[in-house]
Amino acid sequence: MPLDTYRLDGRQCDADHDDWLETNVTATVPTPADAVEQTRRKDGDQLLAGRATYLDDVTIPGTLHCAILRSPHAHARILSVDTTAARQCRSVRAVVTGEEALTLAGPLPHFFEPSIVGGRTTTVRVLAVDKVRYVGDPVAAVVAESLADAEAALAAIEVDYEVLPAVVEAGEALAEGAPKVFDEWDDNVLIRLPFAEGDAAAALAAAPRVVTGEVHIQRYQTMPMEPRGYLAHWAPTGKLTCYASTQNPHPLRTNLSTIFGLPEDRIRVIATRLGGGFGHKFNGYPEEPLVCLLSRMTGAPVKWVETRADALLVGAREFSHSFSVGFDDDGRILAITDRIVGNVGCLATWGGWSMTYPAGMTFPGPYLVTDYNIESIAVVTNKAPWNGARGYGKESATLALERMVDLVAQDLGLDPAQVRRRNFIPPEHFPHWTAAKHLDSGNYLGALDQVVELSGYHRQRELQREARAGGGLRGIGVAFELTPEGGDFAGSFVRGFDTSTVRVSPTGAITVLTGVTSPGTGNETSIAAVVAREFGVSVAEVSVVQGDTDSCPYGFGNFSSRSLAAGGGAAVLAAREVRERMALAAGVLLDTTPESLVLRAGRFHSTDGERSMSFAEVAEQVYRRAYAIPGLDQPLLEATKVGGPGNFHHAPDEHGRMSAYPTYPYSTHVAVVDVDAETGQVRLLDYTCVDDCGVQINPTFVAGQLYGGIAMGIGGAMSEDLPYDAAGQPVARTLKHYLVPRANDLPDIRLGHQCTPSPYTLLGTKGAGESGVGGAIACLANAVNDALLPLGVRITKMPLSPPTVLRAIRSGGKP
């Protein structure tokens, strides 16, 4: 549907069908027709030609290079640090230790302060001062004229450690008398988060059938192609400029202001183009203020770029679930209990521990269960800290829930798709409350029916029976993924709203300045597209500025698939305000009323078609004839608006219910696998996904997000792993040990789409950035377990790598 015609009364014209689609601010439920035309990425040519500029491409004359000395021990007391020899090494300009940095930089603010939600906290410094608490904890830093010289000088630093007992596994950390990660805490529990509704214990006791089980999701991470990096220049004028591969430039500026006691207007953060973020590039890392501190010490720009070994220290997702499910003879789920334990590593200011919240909050997912009791426990250990990771704990909930449903189906001898049908929340129930969620909209059964049809599910079951008759181990997995998006946590800088400015120049040039950033996915193109639609111009005529704190209004950056719902929505509201001013001027200039104008192909037209002015001509006249146009009391063609979803519930209602997430996209998945009983190798034969993210602003981008999310989920399900030995040493230190899926490890992925618009977002969007990860993990776990049913074997520990599968087969499925 072409969208090049726009009436000035806020209604959009379908030129092909001559019907009108309401798109004004008061519309409650936008329709799929709100999607804009397919648009090429605005930066696509730069990316394809290799001209895109990333952090490591940024150069400032005289830049020095930083290397960081990290702890070789999981837990140790620092007795002394001798940097005398290092300071004499070639081209070294500065060396700093934790003790020396105490007077130069304040404590690091937390990305998400645990005490906001009743958790414990601790003070974190730029460099370790008295103790190190994980392998990789930064101890000292060197600045030299070359990176090679800085790294060489690290070997000259002598650190005397008193090695202390370390606790590595969550179960050990919870045991009475376990070594404490933080001396000031009574134990190693960071927080316990309860999510309950009804009376799960009574419903479970009364249920005709009960199954119990467990599932363990391994520690692994997001693995962006580009690691983190920072380049700081503390100029002689006192102005600090920090180039950062970060998803959150404004909060980073605020943190730097707090750490150094420097007014924010003296700090400029420029978020460079990201080669992937996925939560790995949330702010709060010690290297951010460290490079700034070193620039101040040396009087020169200082750069630090994360090595892949450093990147592999960042963990995520290490969860264990122990659950019980009560159900009737028809497969209707009556009660769920689940004890979730997240091994979050050492608490740091990176904020990843908070993934334990959605890991519990997501229950009971898409299913109509009124009696459940979930406890999610964050446990600290002497592993490296978590940071954010795409899925953000929801993928762990999806894995546990979808294994529960398959176990119910297995117990009753029912098809797993049928059990899901019997338990879905029906469409007429929306909006739907659970204890911690206010679900916006959905047609879960429709999405499942579509994926069954698209995957040829029933034919695949016939082929499975044939394969099993021949002795083969073929499995078919079904999974449903609910992905709460757009989270807003009052009291933190993790907020669901954002700010955008729209500016029209005298020549008609349109600029959007927004507080949201792009992790490399092209959301600036979609933001340009929705603004272009408001003005009746092409996307090429709209430029978008992101990531520069000196130019853009304060915003919270990129996380939780919020960019279009928040930043895009704010940009649309700002564009509408500017358009109204231009319409008023155009009405006077064309001797008609604003309501009778049509904005089409970059021109304001009177409805009789006899008079028109170009968009640029109207803009110029507004500037040239300001206050001379009757009724135009605000001639500035610029507006700043705050936008965001309208479904936040921060205060408990009369039933004690709250909801921090406003939108709930979802997806359904079907996978077919073959398992080799001799080698444990799993071969992924076929994969189908149907998603519903509400209105798709750009379907090509949505498909790209899904392909990436599914690939990330397949990697996590099949091979990616960050194991530690008993002493707390990480085993995977390079990409030879951490196995990311390659192109030939992935099948052709078949996609389908469904649209149930969110009634709580301006454009009907729900978010598409995290869908696919949890669905793929759960779908493959179910498929492999389905394949192993003839052997009476069940796998409860991820990943589904050949060693894991072989151990399960040889042990008869016993842990």
N, C-alpha and C positions, 0 to 999 in steps of 0.2 A: 504494500500500500504506500504510494508516494506521499510524503509529508511536506510538500513544498508550498502548501497553501495554509495560511493561518489568519483567521478572523481576529480582529482587534478586541472583540468582546470576550476573548478567552476561550473561544471554541476553535477546534482544528477542523479543517475541511478536507475530506477525502475527494480529491479531484476526479478520481475514476468513477465513483458512485454517487457523488454529490450529496452525501449524507454528512451529518455533523456529529463529531465525537466530543463530548464534554471533556475538557482537560483543565478546568479551572481549579483553583486551590480548594474549593469546597467539595470537589468530587470525592466520594467515599471509597469507591472500588474502581480503580483504573482497570482497563482491559488490555489484552495482549496487543491491541493496535497502537498502544502507546510506544511500542518499540520504534526506534528510528531506523532509517535505511542502513543497509550494510555499508560500512565505512572502513577504508584502509587505515591502518595505524598511522598517526601523524609522524611518528619517528621511525616508521618502517624502513625508509630508504637509508637512514643513518645506520640502523642495525645491520641491514643486509650488506652494506658496503664497508662495515667495520669502522665507521667514523664516530660511533657513539663514545662518549667520554665517561669513564667510570672513575672511581676514587683514585686508583693507582695511575690513571692517566693525567691527573691534575699535577701540574708542576709549578713551583714558585722558585725563582732564583735563590740559591743559597740554602735550599732545603737540606736539613740533616735527617738522619735515620735512627730509629729507636729499635732496640732489641730488649727483650724482657727475660730475666732469669726467673724460672719457675721451680716450685718445690718438687724434689724427686720423691718426697714421702707423702703418704696419705694423712698422716697425723704426726706432728712433731713440734717441739718447742724450739724457737729460735734463740740460741744462746748468744751468738755474735755474728755480725756480717762485716767482713774486712774487704773494702773496695780499693785499698791503697794501690795494688798492682794494676787493677783495671783502669784507674785514672791515668796511669802512665802509658797505656797502650796507644798504638798508632791512631791518630786523628780523633781520639775521644774528646768530646767537648763537655760532657757532664755525666755523672753517675749519681743516682739517688736511691736511697734505701727507705724502707717503711718508717723507720724511726725519724729520719731526716724529713720525710714528707709530712709528718704530723703537723708541723707548724706552717706548712705551705698550702695545705688543702684540707678542708673540713671533711666530715663523714659524707659518704655517698647516700643520697636519697634513694629509696626503693622505688622501682618501677611500679610495684603494687605492694604497699606497706601491709604486712600481715595483720598488724594490730587493728586495721580498719574493720576487719571481720572477726576480731577476737582471737587472732593468732599471736604467737610469740614473735619477738623480733630480736635483732642484734645490731651492733654497730659495725659497719664495714668501711674500711679505709682504702685509699688508692693502692697501697702495697701492704702486705702482711707485716704486722708489727711484732707481736709476741709469739704467735703460733701460726702454723700452716695447717689447714684442715682438709686438703685434698691434693692429689698429685696434679700439679699445674697451677697451684695458688701462686700469684705473682709476688716475688720477694724483693727484687731490685730491678732497676732499668738503666740502660746505657744509651747515650746518644753519641753518634760519631758521624763523620763526613760521608761514610758509606755504610750500607747495611752489613757488608762483609766484615768491616772493622768493628762495628757494634757487636755483632754476633761473636767475633773472636774474643772480644774483651770480656764477655760473660764468663768464659772459662777461667779468667783470672780472679774472679770474685770468690772469696772463701767464706762459706757459711758453716757455722758449727751448729748442728742440730742435736737435740735430744729426742730420739724417736719414741713415740707414745703408741699405746695400743689403738688400733683403728677398728671401726665398725663399718662393714661394707654392705651387708644385706639388711633389708628392712626388718626381717624377722629377728635377726640378732640385735638390731638397734632397739627393738621393742622389749627385749628380754630384761628381766630384773637384773640390775648390776652391770648392764652393758656400759662400755666406755661412752662418755658423753661428748658429743661434738662441740657443744658450747657449755663451758663450765658453769655459767650463771643459770642454766636451765635445770629443772629437776629431772628431766628425762629427754628423750629425743623426739618427742611428738611436737610438731610445729602447730598443728591444728586438727581438730576433729569437726567435721562438717556433717550434720544430720539432715536427711531429706526423707520425710515420712508423711504418710496420709492414711487415714483409717486405722484399722487394728490388724497389722500384718500377722502378728503372732496368733491371734484367734482365727483369722481366715486360713492361715497355713495349717493349724491344728484341725480345722473342720474340712479341709479340702479332701476330696475322694482320692486324689493322687498327689504325690510329692516327689520331685527329683532334686537332687543336690549335685553340686559340681563346683569346679573352679576353672579359672583360666588366668594365664599369666602373659602379659604383653611385655616384651623385652625393652631394654633401654636402647633407643636409637634416636636419630635427629633428622633435621630437615635437609642438610647437605646442599645449600645453594651453590651454584657454579662459581659465583664470586664470593670470597670470604669477606669478613669485615675489614674496615680500614678507616683511619682518621689522619687528617693533616691539619695541624693547628699553627696559627701565626699570631703571636701576641705582639702587636706592633708597638713601636716607641710611643705612639699617641695614647696607648692604654686600651686600644680597641682589640678585642680578641675575635678572630675569625677562625671558625672550625669547619672544615670540609669533612663530612661524615657519611659513610655508607650506613645510614640509619633510616628506620621507618618512621621515626618520631622526632623531627627536628625541633619543634617548639618546646616540647617537654625536655629535650636534651638541653636547650638553651636555659630553661628554668633551673635544671639541675646544676649546670655550670655556674649560674648566678649564685645559687645556694652554697655550692662547694667553695667558691673563691670569694664570696662576699662582694661580688661585682654587680652593679646594676645591669638589668637585662638589656637596656638600650646600648650598653657597651659591648655586647656580645652578638655576633652574627654566626648563625649556623646555616650551612648550605648542604642540604642533602643531595648528594650526587646520584646519578642514575644507578639503580640497583640491578645487579645481576642475580636477582632472586632474594627474597627476604624470608617469608614463611614463618616469621616470629624469631628467627635467628638474629635479626637485626633490630629487635627492640632496644631501647636505650637502658642504661643502668650499669653498663660494663665499666670496670676500673680503667681500662685503656682510654676511655673518652676524656676524663679529666687529666689522666697521666700525660698524654701528649701535649695538652695545654700547659700543664705545669712545666714540662721540659722545655717548651718554647719560651716560657717566661724566664727560665733559668739561663738559657743559652742566648736569648735575644735573637733567635732565628726560627724560621719555620721548621717544624718537626713532623715527620711522617712515620706512622706504624701501620703495617698491613699484616693481617692475620695469616699465619701459615695454615696449611691443611691439618697439621698435627695439633695446632692450637684450636682450630675449629672443631676437631673431633673430641675435644674435652667437653664441649657443650652438649649436655644430655637432655633427654625428654622421655616421657611416656612409660616409665617403668612402673607398671601397675600389676597388682594381684587382686583377683576377685574370688570370693568364696560365697556361693549363693545357694538359695533354696527357692523352688518354684512350686506353688500349689495350683492344681488345675482339676477340671472335671473330666468326665469320660468323653466329652465332645472336643476337648482341647482348649476350652476357654480358661484363660489364666485368671486365677482368683487372688493370688498373693505372691509377692516377691520380697525376699530379703537378700541383701548383698553387703558384705563387708569389703570395702575397697581400701587397699593400702598402696600409697604412692611413695616410692623411694625417690625423693626429690634431690638427693645428694646434699651437699652443704648449702645452707641458706645463703644466698647472695642477693644483691640488689637487682639482678636481672629479671626477676619476677616470675619465672616459670613455675614455681611452686603452686601458683594459683590455678593451674590446670586441674588440680584436684577438686576444684569447685564444680566446673561443668561435668567432670567425670561422674559426679553424683547427681547433680542437678538434672542431667539429661533423662534420667529414669522417670517414668517407665516408657520413655520413648514414644513411639506412635501407637502404643497399645492402651486400650481402655481398661486399666487396672486401678482400682480405688483403694486397695490395701497393700501398701508397700512400706518397707523400712530400709533405707539405704544409709550407710555411714561411710564417709570418705575421709581417710586419715592421711595426712601428709607427715612423713617421717624423714628426719634428716639423718644422713650418713656421711662417711668420709669419701664419698664419690664427688666428682665435680658437679657443680650446680646445674639444674635445669634452666633452660630458657623457653620462651614460647615455641610451639611447634604446630604447624598446620593440622587442624583437627582439635587441638587445644583441650585434650582430655575427652572430648565427645566421641572420638574414635575408640577409646577404651570402653566407654559405656556401650557403644554400638556392638563391639565384639562380644561383650558379656551378654547383652540382651539377646542378640541373634543366636548365640550358642544355646541360651536358655530355650528359645522357641524351637530350635532343632531337636533339643533333648526331649521336649514335650512331644513333638511329632514322632520321634523315634520310640518313645515309651508306648505310644498309642498305635503305632503302625500307620500313621497318617502321612499324607504328603505335606512337606513343610510349608509349601505355598498356601495350602488350605488352612493350616493352623494360623497363619498370619491373617488370612481373610477373616477368620472368626474373631480376631482380637483387635482389629484396627478401630481407632476412634472414627466413627462415621462422619461424613461431611456435614451433616446437619448439626453436629455438636459444636462447630466452630463459631466464634472463638471459644476455646476450651481451657479451663483452668486445671492445673495440677498444683501441688504444694509450692513449687518454685518456678512455674512457667505459666504464661498466658499465651497459648498457641493461637496464632493469628488466623490461618486458613489452611485448608488442605483437602485433598481427595486421595487418600492413601491407597484405597482399593483400586482406583483408576490407574494409578502409577504401576501397581503390581500387575494388573491385568495387561497393561501395555508391555511391560518387560517380559511377561510370559509369552505374549504373542510375538514380540520382536525377536526373542531369543530362540523361538521354536522349542520351548521348554518341553512340551509333551513328546515331541519327536526325539529330543535329547534323552528323555527317560527311556524311550524304546531302544535307542542306540546303547544306552547304559546296560539294559538287560541283556542285549546281545553280547556286549563286551564281557560282562560278568559270566555269561554262559561259557565263554571261551577262556575263562580264568583270568581275565584282565581286572585291574582295579581302577574303575572309572568312577568319578564322583561329580555330582552336580550340587553347587552351592547357591542358595538364595539368601539375600540379606536386604534389609531395609535400614536406611540411615536417616536419622533426624539430626539436623545440624543447626542448633540455635546460633543466630548471628546478630551482629551489631551491638554487642554488650555495652552496658553503661553501669559503671560502679562509682556512685557518688562518694566523694572523699578522696578519690584517686585521679590520676590523669588518664585513666582508661574510661573515656566518655563516649556516649553514643551519638552526640550531636557534633556539628562542625560548622565552620564559617567560610563563606565565599564572597568575594567581591566581583562584580561585573562592571566593566568600564568601557564606554564607547567614546572614541576620540572624535575630533571635528571632521576627520576624513572618513569616519564610519568604521574604523578598525575596532574590533571587539577583543577585549582581553578579560580572561577569567583568572583571578588570583584566589587560590583556595588553600585551606589548612590541611586537606588530605593529601597524601603522597601516593606515588605509584611504586610498588615493589618490582616493577618491570613488566607488568601485565597489560599496560596500555590504557589504564582508566582515564588518563587525560584525554584520550580520543573520544571516549564515551561522554565525558563531561562536556567537551566541546560540542558534541553532537546534540545533546539535549538543549544546550544554550542556543546553538544554531537554529534549532527548530523553533524556539521562541521568537527569534528575530527573522525567520523566513529567509535565511542565508545558507550558504554551503558551509560544511564543516571546516573547509580549508580557510575560511575567513575568520575563524575564531582561534585565538592562541590561548594556551593555558599555562600558567606559571605555578609551579609547586616547589616546596622544599626550601625556600629562601626566607629566613625569618625576618630579613630586612624589608621584604616586599610583600609577603603574604600575610593575611590576617591570622591571628592565633588559632591554631588547630591542633588536633591530637594525632594526625598522621594516619598510618595504615595499620589496621588490625581488624580482626573479626568481620571481614567482608562488609565494611561499612562505607566505603568510599563513595558509591553512587547514592545510597540511601541518605547519607549525611551531607557530604560535600557536594554531590550532584544535586540533591534536593535544594540545598542552600543556593547553589548557582542558578537554578531555575527560578526560585523566588526572587532573587536579585535581578535576573534578566526581565522578569515580568514587571517589576517596578520601573526599570529603565524604559521598557517598551511602552508602558502606559504614558510616561512623560513624552516620549517621541510621538505617540499616537495623538496626544493632545495637540502637540505642535503641528503635526501633519494635517490634522483636521482643520486648524486655522489656516494653514498655508494652502490647502486644497478647497477651502470654503465648504467644508462638510463637517459632520460630527465624527468623533473618534469611533463611535460604535458602528458606523456605516463603512468603515475602512476595512480592506482586506490586505494583508501583508503576504505577498507572494513573490518568490524568486528575487528577493532583495529589493522590492519596490512596494510602496504604499499605494493602493489603488482605491479610488472611489467605487462604490458599488455599481455605478452606471458605466464604469469602464472608460470614461472619457478623460479622466484626470489621474495623474500619478506622479510620484516623486520617488527617486531612489532612496534607499536607506541612508546612503552617505550624504545625499543632499539635505535630508531632514536633519541629520546629526549636525552638519555644518551650520544650518540656519539656527538651530537651538543655541549654539555657541555664539554666533554672530548677532542674534537678535534677542539675547537673554533679557527677560523682563519686559520686552516689547511685544511678546506674544501673549495675548489675553489669557488668563487662567493658568499660565505656566509660572507658578510661584517658586518652583524648585528646578532651575534649568540645568543643574549638574547631571550629566548622564553617567552617573556612577551610583551604585547601591551596594551595601553590604548587608547580608542576611545570615541568620543562623538557621540551619535546617537539621532535621533528624526525624526518626520515627516517633510515633505518638503512642507507644505501647510500653512505656516504662512504669513499673510499680515499685517504687523504692520503699514506701511505707506499708506495713502489713495491713491487709483489709480486715473485715470483721471475722474472717476465718483464719487469719494469720498467714495469708498467702502473699508472696512477693514475686516479682519477675524482673530480672536484670537484662533479659534479652527480648527484643521487640519482634523479631522475625524468625521464622522457622522453615527454611528450605529443607528439602528432603530428596532422597534418591533411592531407587530400587536397583538391585544388581543380581545377575545370574552368571555364574562361571562354570565351566566344564574343565575337569582336569583328569589326567592319567597319572597314576603313581606306580613307579617301578619298585616292586617288593625287594629286588636284589640290591639296588643301589640307594633307595630312598629318594630318588629324583622325582620331583613333581613337574609335570609338563602341562602348561596352561594352554588349552586347546581353543577355547572360545570365551568371549566376554561381552556382556551386554549391560547397558546401564540406561535407565530412564530417570531424568531429574525434573524437579519442579522448583525453580528459584523465583517464581512469580513472573512479572514482566521482564523479558529479556531486552535490554537496551541495545545490545549488539550480540546476536546469536553466535557469531563466529568467536567472539571473545569468551562467551559462556562455554562453548565447546572446548576451547583451548584450556580453560580452567579445569573442566572435567577430565580431559585427557591427562593433564598434569597431576590432578588429585588422585586419579585411579592409578597412574604409574607410581606415585609416591606410596599409595597403599599397597600395591603389589610388591614394591621393594621392601616395605616393612613386614609384609606377611611372609615373604619368601627368603630374604637373605640379609637385610641390613641388621646390624647388631653391634652394640658397644659393650662387650663383656669386660669384667674386671676379675683379677685374680684375688685370692684370699687376703693378700696384703694391701689391696686397694690400688693396684697398678692397672691402668687401662691397657687392654690387650690390642685393640684396634687403633693403630696410630697412623696408618696411611690408607689410601684407597685400595691397596693390595689386600688389606685385612678387612676393610669395611666395604661390603659388596653392594654397590649401587646397581640397579638393573640397567642393562644396556638395551639398545633398540631391539636386538634379536632375542632378548629375554621377554619381550612383550608381544602379545597377539594383536591382531587388528581388533580395535574396540568399537563396538556398535553402539551408537547413542540414539536415544529418543528423548523427547521433551514433552512436558505437560505444564500448563499454566493455571495456577490458582493465585491471583494477585493478592498481595497483602493489603488489607484495608487501612493499614497504619502507616504506610509510606506514601509520599507524594506521587511517586511514579509507579507504585505497585510492585516495586522490586523487593526481593528478600535477601539477596546476597548469593554469590556463586563461588566464592574463593576457597571454601574449605570442604565443599561436598566432594565425595568420591574417595577420600582417604579411608574413613571408617568403613564405608560400604565395601571397599575392596578387601580390607583386612578381614572383616567378618565373613564375606562371601567366600574367600579362599579357605578360611578356617573351616567353614561348613562343608565346602567341596571336598577338601582333603579328608576330613572325618567321614564324610559320606562314602568316599572311595574305600576307606579302611573298614567299613562296617562288616564286610564278609569275613574279616580276620578277627572281629570282636575287639578291635583296637580303637582307643580314643586318645587324641593328642590334646593336651591342655596347656602346653608351653609353646610360645612363639619364639623365633620364627619357624616356619615350616621348611627348614633347610634339610638337605639329605641326612646329616647326622641326627637331627631331631626326629625325623620320620623313621630312620632305621632303629634308633633306640626304642621308639614306641613299638615298632613291629617286634623286635627281639625280646622286649620285656612284657609283651602282651598288653601294652597300653598302661602299665603301672608306672607311676612317676619314678 
